[in-house]
Amino acid sequence: MSEPAATALARATTGGTAGPPAPPRVKRWRLLYSPLAWIEWSRETSHRLQAEHLAWNLRAVEPFVAPGARVLDVGAWDCRLGAALRDRRGARVVCTDVVDRNQTDVELRLLRDGRLPVDDDERFDVVQLMYVLHHAADDRALLREAARVLAPGGTVLVGEDRVETAGERVRTVGFHLWLLAVTFMGWRGRFRRIAAWRRRFAEAGLEVREVVELGAERRLFPKNLLFVLGKAAAPPAATADVPAHAG
C-alpha cells in the first residue's frame, strides 16, 4: 500500500469521528533554520509511520477475517485496526487494552487483572494479539484467556518479531530500545523463537495452523511473523507456572 493510500486508510478508520488530522507537509528547507519546523516534521513523520503501521497490520490480518466475523482486538491501542476491519470486512469488533487511547467509535473495554473483559457466554471468531505478547508479564495467561473466549472453529492471530538468529534478536531488541527511548513503551515479556512460541501456544491449549513470514515493515525494522492458531484437539498438559525462557 502506497504512502498516500496508507494515510487515506488512517483517515477513513476514525469511525466517523474527526480523528487527528494529518499534519501539513513540512518544507524541508525550513529545517535548516527553524526549530519549529523540526517539531512539525516530527509530527508529520509520526503520523505517516502510524498510517503505514495500520496498513501493514491490516494486510496481515485481513485475509483471516471472514465477512461479518466477531473480532476481539487485544492490545488495540488506538482501535484503528479494529475500525478498518469493521469498515472493510463488516466485522463486529470489540477492542480491549489496559489504557484508553481509542481514536474511533469502536467499542473499547478496559482490561483489568489479566482477564479479558468478555462475558462467559460471549465468544469471538477471531482473537488478535498483534505485537502484544512481548509486552505481557504473563503471556501464557493471556493466551489462555484468548483460548477461553474463542468460538468453536475460531482463529487466534498473534503477531510477533522474528528472532531466529542472533542478528535478528539484536535487531529486534535494538528496535525496541529505540521505541522505549522515543515512546517510553517498554516490554515485560520475552522475544521467542518459533519453536518456543509453539510450545507456549500448546501450554495454552492452542495449536499452530500456519506461520506467515511477513518480512520487515521498514528497512531497519525487525522482521515480523504472524502465527495463525486454533484450539488444540486435546487439552494442554498441566505445567508448572515457572518463568519462561527465550527459545
C-alpha positions as CSV (number, residue, x, y, z in Angstrom):
1,M,0.0,0.0,0.0
2,S,1.5,3.3,-1.0
3,E,2.1,6.2,1.5
4,P,-0.9,8.3,0.3
5,A,-3.1,5.2,0.4
6,A,-2.0,4.4,3.9
7,T,-2.7,7.9,5.0
8,A,-6.1,7.8,3.4
9,L,-6.8,4.5,5.2
10,A,-5.8,6.1,8.5
11,R,-8.2,9.0,7.9
12,A,-11.0,6.6,6.9
13,T,-10.8,4.5,10.0
14,T,-11.7,7.1,12.6
15,G,-15.2,5.6,12.7
16,G,-17.0,8.7,11.7
17,T,-15.2,10.9,14.2
18,A,-13.0,13.7,13.2
19,G,-9.8,12.0,14.5
20,P,-6.4,13.7,14.4
21,P,-6.0,15.4,11.1
22,A,-2.9,14.8,9.0
23,P,-0.3,17.5,9.7
24,P,0.8,19.6,6.7
25,R,4.0,18.5,5.0
26,V,7.0,20.5,6.1
27,K,9.1,22.3,3.6
28,R,12.5,20.6,4.1
29,W,14.5,23.8,3.6
30,R,12.8,25.2,6.7
31,L,14.7,22.5,8.8
32,L,17.9,24.4,8.1
33,Y,17.0,27.3,10.4
34,S,13.7,26.7,12.2
35,P,13.3,24.7,15.5
36,L,9.6,24.9,14.9
37,A,10.0,23.2,11.6
38,W,11.7,20.2,13.3
39,I,8.7,19.9,15.7
40,E,6.3,20.0,12.7
41,W,8.5,17.4,10.8
42,S,8.4,15.1,13.9
43,R,4.6,15.3,14.0
44,E,4.4,14.7,10.2
45,T,6.7,11.7,10.5
46,S,4.9,10.2,13.4
47,H,1.5,10.4,11.6
48,R,3.0,8.8,8.5
49,L,4.5,5.9,10.4
50,Q,1.3,5.3,12.2
51,A,-0.6,5.2,8.9
52,E,1.9,2.8,7.4
53,H,1.8,0.6,10.5
54,L,-2.0,0.4,10.3
55,A,-1.8,-0.6,6.6
56,W,0.9,-3.2,7.4
57,N,-1.2,-4.8,10.2
58,L,-4.4,-4.7,8.1
59,R,-2.6,-6.6,5.2
60,A,-1.5,-9.2,7.6
61,V,-4.8,-10.0,9.4
62,E,-7.5,-9.2,6.8
63,P,-7.2,-12.5,4.9
64,F,-8.1,-14.4,8.1
65,V,-11.2,-12.3,9.0
66,A,-14.4,-13.5,7.2
67,P,-17.1,-11.0,6.4
68,G,-19.2,-10.3,9.4
69,A,-16.8,-12.1,11.8
70,R,-16.9,-11.3,15.5
71,V,-13.4,-9.9,16.3
72,L,-11.7,-9.2,19.6
73,D,-8.6,-7.0,19.2
74,V,-6.5,-7.4,22.3
75,G,-3.9,-4.6,22.9
76,A,-5.8,-2.5,20.4
77,W,-4.3,0.9,21.4
78,D,-6.0,3.5,19.1
79,C,-8.5,0.9,17.8
80,R,-7.9,1.9,14.2
81,L,-7.1,-1.7,13.1
82,G,-10.5,-2.8,14.5
83,A,-12.2,0.1,12.8
84,A,-10.6,-0.9,9.5
85,L,-11.8,-4.5,9.8
86,R,-15.3,-3.2,10.6
87,D,-15.3,-0.9,7.6
88,R,-13.6,-3.3,5.1
89,R,-14.9,-6.7,6.2
90,G,-18.2,-5.8,8.0
91,A,-16.6,-7.3,11.2
92,R,-18.3,-6.9,14.6
93,V,-15.3,-5.7,16.5
94,V,-14.6,-5.2,20.2
95,C,-11.3,-3.7,21.3
96,T,-9.6,-4.1,24.6
97,D,-6.5,-2.6,26.2
98,V,-5.1,-1.6,29.6
99,V,-5.4,2.1,28.6
100,D,-7.9,4.1,26.7
101,R,-6.3,5.6,23.5
102,N,-9.3,4.9,21.3
103,Q,-9.5,7.3,18.4
104,T,-12.6,5.7,16.8
105,D,-16.1,4.8,17.7
106,V,-15.4,1.1,18.0
107,E,-16.3,-0.3,21.4
108,L,-13.3,-0.4,23.8
109,R,-13.3,-2.4,27.0
110,L,-10.5,-1.9,29.5
111,L,-8.5,-5.0,30.5
112,R,-8.1,-5.4,34.3
113,D,-6.2,-8.0,36.3
114,G,-5.1,-10.0,33.2
115,R,-8.7,-11.2,32.5
116,L,-10.3,-10.3,29.1
117,P,-13.4,-8.3,29.7
118,V,-15.7,-10.8,28.0
119,D,-18.8,-12.4,29.4
120,D,-18.9,-16.2,29.9
121,D,-21.4,-16.6,27.1
122,E,-19.7,-14.3,24.7
123,R,-17.4,-15.8,22.0
124,F,-15.3,-14.4,19.1
125,D,-14.5,-15.9,15.7
126,V,-11.1,-14.1,15.7
127,V,-9.0,-13.0,18.6
128,Q,-6.0,-11.0,17.5
129,L,-2.9,-10.1,19.6
130,M,-0.7,-8.0,17.3
131,Y,2.7,-7.5,18.8
132,V,1.2,-7.7,22.3
133,L,2.6,-10.8,23.9
134,H,6.2,-9.5,24.4
135,H,4.6,-6.6,26.4
136,A,2.8,-9.0,28.7
137,A,4.3,-10.1,32.0
138,D,2.4,-13.3,31.8
139,D,1.9,-14.2,28.1
140,R,0.7,-17.7,28.9
141,A,-2.2,-16.4,31.0
142,L,-3.2,-14.0,28.2
143,L,-3.1,-16.8,25.6
144,R,-5.3,-19.0,27.8
145,E,-7.7,-16.1,28.0
146,A,-7.7,-15.9,24.2
147,A,-8.5,-19.6,24.0
148,R,-11.3,-19.1,26.6
149,V,-13.2,-16.6,24.5
150,L,-12.6,-18.2,21.1
151,A,-15.6,-19.6,19.3
152,P,-15.6,-23.2,18.0
153,G,-13.5,-23.3,14.8
154,G,-12.2,-19.8,15.5
155,T,-8.8,-18.3,14.9
156,V,-6.3,-16.6,17.2
157,L,-3.9,-14.3,15.3
158,V,-0.6,-13.5,17.0
159,G,1.9,-11.0,15.5
160,E,5.5,-11.1,16.9
161,D,9.0,-10.2,15.9
162,R,11.3,-12.8,14.4
163,V,14.4,-13.7,16.5
164,E,15.5,-17.0,14.9
165,T,19.2,-15.8,14.5
166,A,21.4,-13.7,16.8
167,G,21.3,-10.9,14.2
168,E,17.5,-10.9,14.2
169,R,17.5,-10.8,18.0
170,V,19.9,-7.9,18.1
171,R,17.8,-6.0,15.5
172,T,14.6,-6.7,17.4
173,V,16.0,-5.6,20.8
174,G,17.7,-2.6,19.3
175,F,14.4,-1.5,17.7
176,H,12.5,-1.9,21.0
177,L,15.2,0.1,22.9
178,W,14.6,2.9,20.3
179,L,10.9,2.6,20.9
180,L,11.5,2.8,24.6
181,A,13.6,6.0,24.1
182,V,11.1,7.8,21.9
183,T,7.7,6.5,23.2
184,F,8.5,5.2,26.7
185,M,6.9,1.9,25.6
186,G,9.0,-0.9,27.1
187,W,8.3,-4.7,27.3
188,R,7.8,-7.0,30.2
189,G,7.7,-10.4,28.3
190,R,10.1,-12.2,26.0
191,F,11.0,-12.4,22.4
192,R,10.9,-16.1,21.4
193,R,12.0,-18.3,18.6
194,I,9.2,-20.1,16.6
195,A,9.7,-23.4,18.3
196,A,9.5,-21.7,21.7
197,W,6.3,-20.0,20.7
198,R,4.8,-23.3,19.5
199,R,5.4,-24.7,23.0
200,R,4.0,-21.6,24.6
201,F,0.8,-21.8,22.5
202,A,0.4,-25.5,23.3
203,E,0.6,-24.8,27.0
204,A,-2.4,-22.5,26.5
205,G,-4.4,-25.1,24.6
206,L,-3.7,-23.7,21.1
207,E,-2.1,-25.2,18.1
208,V,-0.3,-23.6,15.1
209,R,-2.2,-23.9,11.8
210,E,0.2,-21.6,9.9
211,V,3.2,-19.4,10.3
212,V,3.2,-16.4,7.9
213,E,6.5,-14.7,7.2
214,L,5.6,-11.0,6.9
215,G,9.1,-9.6,6.4
216,A,10.1,-6.1,7.8
217,E,7.8,-3.1,7.7
218,R,10.8,-0.9,7.0
219,R,14.4,-1.5,6.2
220,L,15.7,-1.2,9.8
221,F,12.7,-2.6,11.5
222,P,12.5,-6.2,12.8
223,K,11.2,-8.9,10.6
224,N,7.6,-9.9,11.7
225,L,5.8,-13.2,11.9
226,L,2.0,-14.0,12.0
227,F,1.0,-17.1,13.9
228,V,-2.4,-18.4,12.9
229,L,-3.7,-20.5,15.8
230,G,-6.8,-22.7,16.6
231,K,-7.8,-24.6,19.7
232,A,-5.9,-27.8,20.2
233,A,-7.8,-31.0,19.7
234,A,-6.6,-32.3,23.2
235,P,-6.4,-30.1,26.3
236,P,-2.9,-29.0,27.3
237,A,-1.0,-30.9,29.8
238,A,-0.7,-29.3,33.2
239,T,2.5,-27.3,33.5
240,A,4.1,-25.6,36.5
241,D,3.9,-21.8,36.3
242,V,7.6,-21.1,36.1
243,P,9.3,-18.2,34.4
244,A,9.6,-18.8,30.6
245,H,12.9,-18.9,28.8
246,A,13.5,-17.5,25.4
247,G,13.8,-20.1,22.7
